[in-house]
Amino acid sequence: DAGVTQSPTHLIKTRGQQVTLRCSPISGHKSVSWYQQVLGQGPQFIFQYYEKEERGRGNFPDRFSARQFPNYSSELNVNALLLGDSALYLCASSLGEPYNSPLHFGNGTRLTVT
Amino acid sequence: DAKTTQPNSMESNEEEPVHLPCNHSTISGTDYIHWYRQLPSQGPEYVIHGLTSNVNNRMASLAIAEDRKSSTLILHRATLRDAAVYYCILRDVDGTYKYIFGTGTRLKVLA
């Protein structure tokens, strides 16, 4: 079975630009979460969607937004990029219910902002 | 926010057991304890999770203290492929679905 797939794998953007990251969950998984991982730190929660509805949001500015599509895939958008947005962006899918079902992560999108 | 405390790093010899500790004194009664590991250049990988009683799977064992304020991930025979950062995480207590990762324990396995 295919795991969680993320695209692109690497991306270089300039400050002030906008970026869209994409995630396809494991087949049958209805929940998608997004995490940001800065070098040397653990992943930080950004968003969680279940059945196309936002279920949770982390401490990130409004420049960060996301959505989930009817096929359960998801996009993460970041506007007005800052140098500090450079990080590995991870997508994770899960069954969603029960809520403690394990997360399955993709290998991430490495975003570099110059 | 629920928080966990782990040692920054640990070392183990190949083929020996490894006990990775985690403290989570603010755990709520319905929080599951999850363990993930992250190999270089990869996303975190699920290892094991449990609620109250000890759990075993093909990758590892999870020992949970009776008061649930701490747990230990046990790798029965460490291999070089087990070298990774190990994260002990809890579902956040505010009712959302987020998981709070700490800085994890970097496990080094010596040949």
Interface residues (C-beta under 8 A of the other chain):
Chain A: V4 S31 S33 Y35 Q41 G42 P43 Q44 F45 Q48 Y50 R55 G56 R57 G58 L90 A92 Y99 N100 P102 L103 H104 F105 G106 N107 G108
Chain B: Y32 H34 Y36 S41 Q42 G43 P44 E45 Y46 H49 V85 Y87 R91 D92 T96 Y97 K98 Y99 I100 F101 G102 T103 G104
